[in-house]
Amino acid sequence: MKNEAISLATKRRFSAALKAALRTRPFEDITVQQLLTATGMARPTFYYHFDDLFGLLQWTFADEALSLLQKDSDYTHWEEDVYQLLVYLANNADLYANFYANITLEQIQAIFCTSMLKILNGYIQAVITARQLTVSPATQQFVAEFFVGGFVSVLVRWLKAGLPESPAALRQQLHETMDQLIVQVLEKANKIGNLSDV
């Protein structure tokens, strides 16, 4: 555990140096050597933790963004956690502009999939409990994966388009989708037993 803590601290030192550099020059003008000078670390240390500067940028994004989705263990405030993530992305749009321009759907799925599945599964369980539904585990998993895929696609579109909607507007759209579509799907599954039987 001690080595993991040291490794995390090292990654965050490089991350902080990269963010400081990004505030004064474009990503493509930053070099590993500049980060080594800023942190006082050796080149092998950087390449032990990251393949390249884009890998560091991706890690920084994931480290900071995911922390906003992992606060609420009982999922009662899932909407607020997702909203804080959207606000973070909006507030750091300039910082991550290069990342957004080059990110793929697969990359952002890798970053957000596990955390969003956890949130969606928590929400699904809350709906099932509140409405006293009986929904098979397989159907619950399908519904969660389907809507996580949709969320990630919306997020990629939003980021690549330059965040045209405000975080509040996107939050409202997500709220309406969760309240209308997911609840309806779960209630239908409760009636028929399993979505695969439709």
Residue frames as a rotation matrix with the C-alpha (Angstrom) as fourth column:
MET 1
0.566 0.824 0.000 0.00
0.824 -0.566 0.000 0.00
0.000 0.000 -1.000 0.00
LYS 2
0.338 -0.530 -0.778 2.91
0.234 -0.754 0.614 2.30
-0.912 -0.389 -0.131 0.73
ASN 3
-0.714 -0.632 0.301 4.29
0.404 -0.020 0.915 1.88
-0.572 0.775 0.270 -2.81
GLU 4
-0.114 0.770 0.627 0.84
0.971 -0.049 0.236 2.63
0.212 0.636 -0.742 -4.26
ALA 5
0.736 0.374 -0.564 0.67
0.554 -0.811 0.186 5.85
-0.388 -0.449 -0.805 -2.24
ILE 6
-0.140 -0.877 -0.459 4.14
0.126 -0.476 0.870 6.87
-0.982 0.064 0.177 -3.43
SER 7
-0.705 -0.094 0.703 3.22
0.677 0.206 0.706 6.09
-0.211 0.974 -0.081 -7.03
LEU 8
0.341 0.909 0.239 0.00
0.930 -0.363 0.056 8.12
0.138 0.203 -0.969 -6.76
ALA 9
0.584 -0.189 -0.790 1.89
0.299 -0.854 0.425 11.05
-0.755 -0.484 -0.442 -5.25
THR 10
-0.542 -0.839 0.036 4.42
0.265 -0.131 0.955 10.90
-0.797 0.528 0.294 -8.09
LYS 11
-0.408 0.481 0.776 1.69
0.906 0.105 0.411 10.85
0.116 0.871 -0.478 -10.73
ARG 12
0.649 0.738 -0.184 0.00
0.759 -0.645 0.087 13.82
-0.054 -0.196 -0.979 -9.10
ARG 13
0.110 -0.694 -0.712 3.27
0.200 -0.686 0.699 15.80
-0.974 -0.219 0.063 -9.07
PHE 14
-0.833 -0.374 0.407 3.61
0.436 0.007 0.900 15.28
-0.340 0.927 0.157 -12.80
SER 15
-0.046 0.924 0.379 -0.08
0.977 -0.037 0.209 16.08
0.207 0.380 -0.901 -13.21
ALA 16
0.608 0.243 -0.756 0.24
0.542 -0.822 0.172 19.36
-0.580 -0.514 -0.632 -11.29
ALA 17
-0.386 -0.836 -0.390 3.28
0.124 -0.466 0.876 20.33
-0.914 0.290 0.283 -13.39
LEU 18
-0.717 0.186 0.672 1.38
0.697 0.190 0.691 19.58
0.001 0.964 -0.266 -16.60
LYS 19
0.360 0.933 -0.007 -1.62
0.931 -0.359 0.061 21.64
0.054 -0.029 -0.998 -15.51
ALA 20
0.345 -0.326 -0.880 0.63
0.274 -0.862 0.427 24.57
-0.897 -0.389 -0.208 -14.59
ALA 21
-0.735 -0.674 0.066 2.29
0.216 -0.141 0.966 24.36
-0.642 0.725 0.249 -18.01
LEU 22
-0.414 0.659 0.628 -1.07
0.904 0.219 0.367 24.17
0.104 0.719 -0.687 -19.80
ARG 23
0.526 0.632 -0.570 -2.07
0.715 -0.691 -0.106 27.50
-0.461 -0.352 -0.815 -18.28
THR 24
0.217 -0.529 -0.821 0.75
-0.203 -0.847 0.492 29.26
-0.955 0.060 -0.291 -20.13
ARG 25
-0.540 -0.440 -0.718 1.18
-0.785 -0.044 0.618 27.36
-0.303 0.897 -0.321 -23.42
PRO 26
0.414 0.736 -0.536 -0.53
-0.883 0.467 -0.040 24.87
0.221 0.489 0.844 -25.73
PHE 27
0.745 -0.042 0.666 -0.28
-0.294 0.875 0.384 21.15
-0.599 -0.482 0.639 -25.02
GLU 28
0.897 -0.359 0.260 1.72
0.426 0.540 -0.726 20.52
0.120 0.762 0.637 -28.19
ASP 29
0.441 -0.763 0.473 4.44
-0.304 -0.623 -0.721 22.92
0.844 0.174 -0.507 -27.00
ILE 30
0.549 -0.198 0.812 5.00
-0.821 0.054 0.569 21.10
-0.157 -0.979 -0.133 -23.69
THR 31
0.091 -0.601 -0.794 7.82
-0.471 0.676 -0.567 18.59
0.877 0.426 -0.222 -23.37
VAL 32
0.736 0.068 -0.674 8.60
0.437 0.713 0.549 15.85
0.518 -0.698 0.495 -20.90
GLN 33
-0.296 -0.947 -0.128 11.86
0.778 -0.161 -0.608 17.65
0.555 -0.279 0.784 -20.12
GLN 34
-0.428 0.219 0.877 9.93
-0.313 -0.946 0.083 20.74
0.848 -0.239 0.473 -18.99
LEU 35
0.683 0.726 0.076 7.93
-0.368 0.252 0.895 18.61
0.631 -0.639 0.439 -16.57
LEU 36
0.450 -0.616 -0.646 11.10
0.751 0.652 -0.099 16.95
0.483 -0.441 0.757 -15.30
THR 37
-0.595 -0.665 0.452 12.61
0.360 -0.723 -0.590 20.36
0.719 -0.188 0.669 -14.63
ALA 38
-0.091 0.665 0.741 9.44
-0.574 -0.643 0.507 21.52
0.814 -0.379 0.440 -12.85
THR 39
0.850 0.524 -0.053 9.19
-0.290 0.549 0.784 18.41
0.440 -0.650 0.619 -10.65
GLY 40
0.083 -0.907 0.412 12.88
-0.996 -0.059 0.071 17.64
-0.040 -0.416 -0.908 -10.14
MET 41
0.525 0.175 0.833 12.24
-0.284 0.959 -0.022 14.05
-0.802 -0.225 0.553 -11.16
ALA 42
-0.583 -0.812 0.026 14.17
-0.341 0.273 0.899 11.78
-0.738 0.515 -0.436 -13.51
ARG 43
-0.358 0.396 -0.846 13.09
-0.927 -0.044 0.372 10.77
0.110 0.917 0.383 -17.02
PRO 44
-0.802 0.068 -0.593 12.79
-0.022 0.990 0.143 7.04
0.596 0.128 -0.793 -16.15
THR 45
-0.825 0.538 -0.176 10.35
0.237 0.046 -0.970 7.97
-0.514 -0.842 -0.165 -13.38
PHE 46
-0.307 0.729 -0.612 8.07
-0.780 -0.561 -0.277 9.68
-0.545 0.392 0.741 -15.87
TYR 47
-0.235 0.189 -0.953 8.15
-0.850 0.435 0.296 6.79
0.471 0.880 0.058 -18.32
TYR 48
-0.987 -0.005 -0.160 7.62
0.080 0.851 -0.519 4.26
0.139 -0.525 -0.840 -15.54
HIS 49
-0.562 0.806 -0.184 4.23
0.194 -0.088 -0.977 5.87
-0.804 -0.585 -0.107 -14.88
PHE 50
0.483 0.752 -0.448 3.19
-0.225 -0.388 -0.894 7.17
-0.846 0.532 -0.018 -18.32
ASP 51
0.307 -0.315 0.898 3.75
0.837 0.538 -0.097 6.22
-0.452 0.782 0.429 -21.95
ASP 52
-0.517 -0.403 0.755 3.75
0.727 -0.672 0.139 9.83
0.451 0.621 0.641 -23.09
LEU 53
-0.994 0.101 -0.031 2.39
-0.074 -0.870 -0.487 13.30
-0.076 -0.482 0.873 -22.31
PHE 54
-0.339 0.930 -0.141 -1.06
-0.655 -0.126 0.745 12.46
0.675 0.345 0.652 -23.67
GLY 55
-0.076 0.252 -0.965 -1.17
0.453 0.870 0.192 9.50
0.888 -0.423 -0.180 -21.29
LEU 56
-0.816 -0.256 -0.519 -0.44
0.578 -0.356 -0.734 11.90
0.003 -0.899 0.438 -18.43
LEU 57
-0.828 0.557 0.058 -3.17
-0.541 -0.822 0.176 14.25
0.146 0.114 0.983 -19.64
GLN 58
-0.082 0.810 -0.580 -5.63
-0.278 0.541 0.794 11.37
0.957 0.226 0.181 -19.84
TRP 59
-0.306 -0.098 -0.947 -4.66
0.750 0.588 -0.304 10.19
0.586 -0.803 -0.107 -16.36
THR 60
-0.989 -0.081 -0.122 -5.04
0.137 -0.806 -0.576 13.72
-0.052 -0.586 0.808 -14.95
PHE 61
-0.510 0.859 -0.051 -8.50
-0.687 -0.371 0.625 14.03
0.518 0.354 0.779 -16.45
ALA 62
0.064 0.542 -0.838 -9.56
0.094 0.833 0.546 10.64
0.993 -0.114 0.002 -15.09
ASP 63
-0.579 -0.387 -0.718 -8.06
0.707 0.199 -0.678 11.21
0.406 -0.900 0.158 -11.64
GLU 64
-0.981 0.171 -0.086 -9.78
-0.108 -0.864 -0.493 14.55
-0.159 -0.474 0.866 -11.10
ALA 65
-0.430 0.875 -0.224 -13.06
-0.744 -0.203 0.637 13.81
0.511 0.440 0.738 -12.85
LEU 66
-0.127 0.391 -0.911 -13.63
0.157 0.915 0.371 10.39
0.979 -0.096 -0.178 -11.32
SER 67
-0.885 -0.228 -0.407 -13.12
0.425 -0.036 -0.904 11.71
0.191 -0.973 0.129 -7.80
LEU 68
-0.758 0.651 0.050 -16.34
-0.649 -0.744 -0.158 13.67
-0.065 -0.153 0.986 -8.34
LEU 69
0.058 0.800 -0.597 -18.27
-0.710 0.454 0.539 10.46
0.702 0.392 0.594 -9.05
GLN 70
-0.124 -0.221 -0.967 -17.05
0.300 0.921 -0.249 8.45
0.946 -0.321 -0.048 -6.07
LYS 71
-0.765 -0.211 0.608 -18.23
-0.396 -0.589 -0.704 10.48
0.507 -0.780 0.367 -3.11
ASP 72
-0.156 0.868 0.471 -21.71
-0.988 -0.136 -0.077 9.19
-0.003 -0.477 0.879 -2.41
SER 73
-0.931 -0.355 0.083 -21.75
-0.358 0.933 -0.030 5.58
-0.067 -0.058 -0.996 -1.25
ASP 74
-0.503 0.801 0.326 -25.55
0.334 0.528 -0.781 5.30
-0.797 -0.284 -0.532 -1.06
TYR 75
-0.812 0.053 0.581 -26.24
0.578 -0.066 0.814 7.05
0.082 0.996 0.023 -4.40
THR 76
0.148 0.922 -0.358 -28.92
0.896 -0.278 -0.347 9.31
-0.419 -0.270 -0.867 -2.95
HIS 77
0.459 -0.041 -0.888 -27.15
-0.117 -0.993 -0.014 12.31
-0.881 0.110 -0.460 -4.43
TRP 78
-0.050 -0.510 0.859 -26.12
0.782 0.515 0.351 10.77
-0.621 0.689 0.373 -7.76
GLU 79
0.617 0.386 0.686 -27.56
0.761 -0.514 -0.396 13.73
0.200 0.766 -0.611 -9.67
GLU 80
0.947 -0.303 -0.110 -25.52
-0.232 -0.877 0.420 16.24
-0.223 -0.372 -0.901 -7.69
ASP 81
0.173 -0.929 0.326 -22.33
0.092 0.345 0.934 14.21
-0.981 -0.132 0.145 -8.17
VAL 82
0.027 -0.101 0.995 -22.87
0.966 0.260 0.000 14.03
-0.258 0.960 0.104 -11.94
TYR 83
0.889 0.336 0.310 -23.65
0.403 -0.896 -0.184 17.77
0.216 0.289 -0.933 -11.97
GLN 84
0.687 -0.702 -0.186 -20.39
-0.270 -0.485 0.832 18.52
-0.675 -0.522 -0.522 -10.15
LEU 85
-0.102 -0.693 0.714 -18.58
0.595 0.532 0.602 16.47
-0.797 0.486 0.359 -12.80
LEU 86
0.356 0.315 0.880 -20.21
0.922 -0.272 -0.276 18.52
0.152 0.909 -0.388 -15.57
VAL 87
0.999 -0.023 -0.049 -19.29
-0.009 -0.965 0.262 21.76
-0.054 -0.262 -0.964 -13.80
TYR 88
0.304 -0.948 0.091 -15.70
0.009 0.098 0.995 20.55
-0.953 -0.302 0.038 -13.43
LEU 89
-0.096 -0.312 0.945 -15.54
0.895 0.388 0.219 19.74
-0.435 0.867 0.242 -17.15
ALA 90
0.693 0.424 0.583 -16.97
0.645 -0.726 -0.237 23.16
0.323 0.540 -0.777 -18.04
ASN 91
0.933 -0.327 -0.153 -14.63
-0.163 -0.761 0.628 25.03
-0.322 -0.561 -0.763 -15.68
ASN 92
0.030 -0.978 0.208 -11.60
-0.165 0.200 0.966 23.19
-0.986 -0.063 -0.156 -17.09
ALA 93
0.839 0.403 0.364 -12.61
0.266 0.280 -0.922 23.29
-0.474 0.871 0.127 -20.76
ASP 94
0.771 -0.597 -0.222 -9.54
-0.601 -0.564 -0.567 25.31
0.213 0.570 -0.794 -21.82
LEU 95
0.029 -0.800 0.600 -7.20
-0.861 0.285 0.422 23.11
-0.508 -0.528 -0.680 -19.81
TYR 96
-0.264 -0.060 0.963 -8.41
0.043 0.996 0.074 19.93
-0.964 0.061 -0.260 -21.49
ALA 97
0.437 0.511 -0.741 -9.18
-0.661 -0.377 -0.649 21.31
-0.611 0.773 0.173 -24.96
ASN 98
-0.316 -0.646 -0.695 -6.50
-0.935 0.335 0.114 19.16
0.160 0.686 -0.710 -26.59
PHE 99
-0.894 0.024 0.447 -7.73
-0.165 0.910 -0.380 16.09
-0.416 -0.414 -0.810 -24.74
TYR 100
0.046 0.997 0.066 -11.33
-0.113 0.071 -0.991 16.66
-0.993 0.038 0.116 -25.84
ALA 101
0.298 0.046 -0.953 -10.26
-0.899 -0.323 -0.296 17.16
-0.322 0.945 -0.055 -29.44
ASN 102
-0.388 -0.625 -0.677 -8.45
-0.814 0.577 -0.066 13.83
0.432 0.525 -0.733 -29.55
ILE 103
-0.616 0.153 0.772 -10.47
-0.536 0.637 -0.554 11.61
-0.577 -0.755 -0.311 -27.20
THR 104
-0.712 0.414 -0.568 -12.30
-0.315 0.534 0.785 8.61
0.628 0.738 -0.249 -28.60
LEU 105
0.348 0.918 0.192 -15.52
-0.726 0.134 0.675 7.04
0.593 -0.374 0.713 -27.40
GLU 106
0.533 -0.205 -0.821 -13.54
0.338 0.941 -0.016 4.00
0.776 -0.269 0.571 -26.24
GLN 107
-0.570 -0.822 0.013 -11.16
0.358 -0.262 -0.896 6.14
0.740 -0.506 0.444 -24.18
ILE 108
-0.554 0.398 0.731 -13.90
-0.706 -0.689 -0.160 7.99
0.440 -0.605 0.663 -22.36
GLN 109
0.596 0.714 -0.367 -15.77
-0.422 0.668 0.614 4.73
0.683 -0.211 0.699 -21.79
ALA 110
0.076 -0.670 -0.739 -12.64
0.550 0.646 -0.529 3.35
0.832 -0.366 0.417 -20.16
ILE 111
-0.823 -0.411 0.393 -12.50
-0.026 -0.664 -0.747 6.39
0.568 -0.625 0.535 -17.89
PHE 112
-0.573 0.656 0.490 -16.16
-0.807 -0.555 -0.201 6.64
0.140 -0.511 0.848 -16.88
CYS 113
-0.150 0.641 -0.753 -17.76
-0.385 0.663 0.642 3.24
0.911 0.386 0.147 -17.42
THR 114
-0.489 -0.083 -0.868 -17.08
0.578 0.715 -0.394 1.64
0.653 -0.694 -0.302 -14.02
SER 115
-0.956 0.090 -0.279 -18.08
0.172 -0.598 -0.783 4.70
-0.237 -0.797 0.556 -11.98
MET 116
-0.576 0.787 -0.222 -21.19
-0.810 -0.512 0.284 5.43
0.110 0.343 0.933 -14.03
LEU 117
-0.242 0.471 -0.848 -22.28
-0.084 0.861 0.502 1.79
0.967 0.192 -0.169 -13.87
LYS 118
-0.749 -0.086 -0.657 -21.98
0.617 0.271 -0.739 1.98
0.241 -0.959 -0.150 -10.10
ILE 119
-0.875 0.443 -0.195 -24.16
-0.320 -0.832 -0.453 5.10
-0.363 -0.334 0.870 -10.01
LEU 120
-0.378 0.762 -0.525 -26.73
-0.789 0.032 0.614 3.67
0.485 0.646 0.590 -12.44
ASN 121
-0.393 0.202 -0.897 -26.94
0.275 0.957 0.095 0.37
0.877 -0.209 -0.432 -10.56
GLY 122
-0.895 0.053 -0.443 -27.48
0.424 -0.211 -0.881 2.29
-0.140 -0.976 0.167 -7.32
TYR 123
-0.698 0.665 -0.264 -30.22
-0.685 -0.728 -0.024 4.35
-0.208 0.164 0.964 -8.95
ILE 124
-0.325 0.561 -0.761 -31.86
-0.472 0.601 0.645 1.24
0.819 0.569 0.069 -10.41
GLN 125
-0.628 0.053 -0.777 -31.86
0.574 0.705 -0.416 -0.45
0.526 -0.707 -0.473 -7.00
ALA 126
-0.917 0.292 -0.272 -33.44
0.009 -0.666 -0.746 2.65
-0.399 -0.686 0.608 -5.45
VAL 127
-0.474 0.771 -0.426 -36.22
-0.860 -0.302 0.411 2.66
0.188 0.561 0.806 -8.07
ILE 128
-0.353 0.308 -0.883 -36.85
-0.064 0.934 0.351 -1.08
0.933 0.181 -0.310 -7.65
THR 129
-0.787 0.003 -0.618 -37.03
0.596 0.264 -0.758 -0.75
0.160 -0.965 -0.210 -3.87
ALA 130
-0.866 0.436 -0.245 -39.24
-0.282 -0.830 -0.480 2.37
-0.413 -0.347 0.842 -3.88
ARG 131
-0.235 0.799 -0.554 -41.70
-0.964 -0.120 0.236 0.91
0.122 0.590 0.798 -6.39
GLN 132
-0.069 0.139 0.988 -41.50
-0.547 0.823 -0.153 -2.66
-0.834 -0.551 0.019 -5.06
LEU 133
0.539 0.174 -0.824 -40.57
-0.837 0.217 -0.502 -4.08
0.092 0.961 0.262 -8.44
THR 134
0.401 -0.464 0.790 -39.18
-0.003 0.862 0.507 -7.50
-0.916 -0.206 0.345 -9.30
VAL 135
0.805 -0.250 -0.538 -36.56
-0.590 -0.254 -0.766 -7.19
0.055 0.934 -0.352 -12.02
SER 136
0.880 -0.475 -0.005 -34.05
0.475 0.879 0.030 -9.89
-0.009 -0.029 1.000 -12.89
PRO 137
0.336 -0.850 -0.406 -30.34
0.155 -0.375 0.914 -9.15
-0.929 -0.370 0.006 -12.31
ALA 138
-0.407 -0.488 0.772 -29.67
0.810 0.198 0.552 -9.68
-0.422 0.850 0.314 -16.03
THR 139
0.355 0.625 0.695 -32.25
0.838 -0.543 0.060 -7.05
0.415 0.561 -0.716 -16.96
GLN 140
0.883 -0.084 -0.462 -30.90
0.242 -0.763 0.600 -4.63
-0.402 -0.641 -0.653 -14.36
GLN 141
-0.073 -0.997 -0.011 -27.40
0.364 -0.037 0.931 -5.03
-0.929 0.064 0.365 -15.81
PHE 142
-0.273 0.042 0.961 -28.64
0.962 0.013 0.273 -4.55
-0.001 0.999 -0.044 -19.37
VAL 143
0.740 0.631 0.231 -30.50
0.620 -0.774 0.130 -1.37
0.260 0.047 -0.964 -18.45
ALA 144
0.668 -0.557 -0.493 -27.47
0.131 -0.564 0.815 0.04
-0.733 -0.609 -0.304 -16.59
GLU 145
-0.342 -0.867 0.364 -25.06
0.539 0.136 0.831 -0.74
-0.770 0.480 0.421 -19.45
PHE 146
0.025 0.441 0.897 -27.44
0.985 -0.167 0.055 0.66
0.173 0.882 -0.439 -22.06
PHE 147
0.904 0.417 0.096 -27.86
0.391 -0.896 0.212 3.98
0.174 -0.154 -0.973 -20.28
VAL 148
0.378 -0.860 -0.343 -24.17
0.185 -0.293 0.938 4.29
-0.907 -0.419 0.048 -19.39
GLY 149
-0.373 -0.476 0.796 -23.41
0.853 0.161 0.496 3.90
-0.364 0.865 0.346 -23.10
GLY 150
0.409 0.627 0.663 -25.87
0.802 -0.594 0.068 6.69
0.436 0.504 -0.745 -23.82
PHE 151
0.902 -0.099 -0.420 -24.40
0.221 -0.731 0.645 8.94
-0.371 -0.675 -0.638 -21.13
VAL 152
-0.036 -0.999 0.013 -20.87
0.418 -0.004 0.908 8.46
-0.908 0.038 0.418 -22.44
SER 153
-0.256 -0.001 0.967 -21.97
0.965 -0.056 0.256 9.23
0.054 0.998 0.015 -26.02
VAL 154
0.767 0.583 0.267 -23.71
0.544 -0.812 0.210 12.41
0.339 -0.016 -0.941 -24.86
LEU 155
0.689 -0.570 -0.448 -20.64
0.198 -0.446 0.873 13.40
-0.697 -0.690 -0.194 -22.84
VAL 156
-0.317 -0.834 0.451 -18.27
0.706 0.110 0.700 12.92
-0.634 0.540 0.554 -25.80
ARG 157
0.050 0.426 0.903 -20.58
0.913 -0.386 0.131 14.91
0.404 0.818 -0.409 -28.08
TRP 158
0.924 0.346 -0.163 -20.85
0.380 -0.788 0.485 17.69
0.039 -0.510 -0.859 -25.48
LEU 159
0.369 -0.869 -0.329 -17.08
0.278 -0.235 0.932 17.90
-0.887 -0.436 0.155 -24.95
LYS 160
-0.443 -0.606 0.660 -16.16
0.781 0.101 0.616 17.79
-0.440 0.789 0.429 -28.63
ALA 161
0.208 0.610 0.765 -18.80
0.856 -0.492 0.159 20.38
0.473 0.621 -0.625 -29.54
GLY 162
-0.640 -0.546 0.540 -17.30
0.233 -0.808 -0.540 22.84
0.732 -0.220 0.645 -27.06
LEU 163
-0.722 0.392 -0.570 -19.88
0.662 0.151 -0.734 22.34
-0.202 -0.908 -0.368 -24.27
PRO 164
-0.727 0.433 0.533 -22.80
0.141 -0.665 0.733 24.08
0.672 0.608 0.423 -26.05
GLU 165
0.468 0.883 -0.021 -25.28
0.169 -0.066 0.983 23.41
0.867 -0.464 -0.180 -23.24
SER 166
-0.048 -0.428 0.903 -24.67
-0.849 -0.459 -0.263 24.57
0.527 -0.779 -0.341 -19.71
PRO 167
-0.920 -0.290 -0.264 -24.01
-0.104 0.829 -0.550 21.96
0.378 -0.479 -0.792 -17.01
ALA 168
-0.652 0.735 0.185 -27.42
-0.365 -0.090 -0.927 22.85
-0.664 -0.672 0.327 -15.53
ALA 169
0.139 0.724 -0.676 -29.21
-0.977 -0.013 -0.214 22.23
-0.164 0.690 0.705 -18.84
LEU 170
-0.307 -0.329 -0.893 -27.45
-0.547 0.829 -0.117 18.90
0.779 0.452 -0.434 -19.34
ARG 171
-0.988 -0.019 0.155 -28.22
-0.147 0.446 -0.883 17.93
-0.052 -0.895 -0.443 -15.75
GLN 172
-0.255 0.967 0.007 -31.93
-0.703 -0.181 -0.688 18.59
-0.664 -0.180 0.726 -16.38
GLN 173
0.171 0.268 -0.948 -31.89
-0.913 0.405 -0.051 16.45
0.370 0.874 0.314 -19.52
LEU 174
-0.691 -0.488 -0.533 -30.21
-0.248 0.853 -0.460 13.60
0.679 -0.186 -0.711 -17.62
HIS 175
-0.846 0.427 0.319 -32.71
-0.330 0.050 -0.943 13.96
-0.419 -0.903 0.098 -14.76
GLU 176
0.079 0.943 -0.323 -35.68
-0.909 -0.065 -0.412 13.75
-0.410 0.326 0.852 -17.14
THR 177
-0.039 -0.171 -0.985 -34.18
-0.715 0.693 -0.092 10.75
0.698 0.700 -0.149 -18.92
MET 178
-0.924 -0.352 -0.147 -33.54
-0.140 0.672 -0.727 8.90
0.355 -0.652 -0.670 -15.68
ASP 179
-0.679 0.697 0.232 -36.97
-0.401 -0.087 -0.912 9.68
-0.615 -0.712 0.339 -14.28
GLN 180
0.236 0.848 -0.475 -38.92
-0.889 -0.009 -0.457 8.88
-0.392 0.531 0.752 -17.43
LEU 181
0.252 -0.126 -0.959 -37.13
-0.778 0.563 -0.279 6.24
0.575 0.817 0.044 -19.44
ILE 182
-0.738 -0.627 -0.248 -35.35
-0.371 0.685 -0.627 4.14
0.564 -0.371 -0.738 -16.82
VAL 183
-0.652 0.569 0.500 -38.37
-0.515 0.152 -0.844 3.97
-0.556 -0.808 0.194 -14.54
GLN 184
0.346 0.826 -0.446 -40.61
-0.901 0.160 -0.403 2.98
-0.261 0.541 0.799 -17.46
VAL 185
-0.043 -0.452 -0.891 -38.20
-0.655 0.686 -0.317 0.26
0.754 0.570 -0.326 -18.59
LEU 186
-0.931 -0.345 0.122 -37.96
-0.303 0.540 -0.786 -1.18
0.206 -0.768 -0.607 -15.08
GLU 187
-0.326 0.891 0.317 -41.74
-0.655 0.030 -0.755 -1.14
-0.682 -0.454 0.574 -14.63
LYS 188
0.424 0.439 -0.792 -42.21
-0.889 0.367 -0.272 -2.91
0.172 0.820 0.546 -17.96
ALA 189
-0.433 -0.671 -0.602 -39.59
-0.465 0.738 -0.489 -5.50
0.772 0.068 -0.632 -17.00
ASN 190
-0.819 0.203 0.537 -41.45
-0.490 0.239 -0.838 -6.02
-0.299 -0.949 -0.096 -13.72
LYS 191
0.166 0.985 -0.045 -44.63
-0.825 0.114 -0.554 -6.85
-0.541 0.129 0.831 -15.67
ILE 192
0.673 0.140 -0.727 -43.13
-0.662 0.554 -0.506 -9.21
0.331 0.821 0.465 -18.24
GLY 193
0.943 -0.293 0.157 -40.43
0.128 0.756 0.642 -10.78
-0.307 -0.585 0.751 -16.10
ASN 194
-0.063 -0.997 0.045 -37.45
0.447 0.012 0.894 -10.11
-0.892 0.077 0.445 -18.36
LEU 195
0.145 0.100 -0.984 -36.72
-0.603 -0.780 -0.168 -7.75
-0.784 0.618 -0.053 -21.24
SER 196
-0.821 -0.531 -0.209 -35.51
-0.492 0.474 0.730 -10.68
-0.288 0.702 -0.651 -23.34
ASP 197
-0.592 0.675 0.440 -39.07
0.548 0.738 -0.395 -12.02
-0.591 0.007 -0.807 -23.31
VAL 198
-0.054 0.606 -0.794 -40.43
-0.313 -0.765 -0.562 -9.00
-0.948 0.219 0.231 -25.21
